[in-house]
């Protein structure tokens, strides 16, 4: 699990960063062992998976459109010189 964090160090300075840990408790313990007081901890993995899933879906939709156009004989939309007979 990847989390972004905001902490305060021993001198009172705000420290921001990213922490990889098994779970939230492990992340907090790791930060505290470095002498940091945790102010905020936000999980990042869900947002990354969503962004990747949307990108993959967009690519697949685009690819299906290209294949459909190639099968229909629209050579202007058909990339890589594919012919309908090969699809």
Secondary structure as GFF3:
##gff-version 3
##sequence-region A 1 87
A	DSSP	beta_strand	2	8	.	.	.	ID=ss1
A	DSSP	beta_strand	14	20	.	.	.	ID=ss2
A	DSSP	alpha_helix	24	33	.	.	.	ID=ss3
A	DSSP	beta_strand	37	43	.	.	.	ID=ss4
A	DSSP	alpha_helix	45	71	.	.	.	ID=ss5
A	DSSP	three_ten_helix	79	81	.	.	.	ID=ss6
A	DSSP	three_ten_helix	84	86	.	.	.	ID=ss7
###
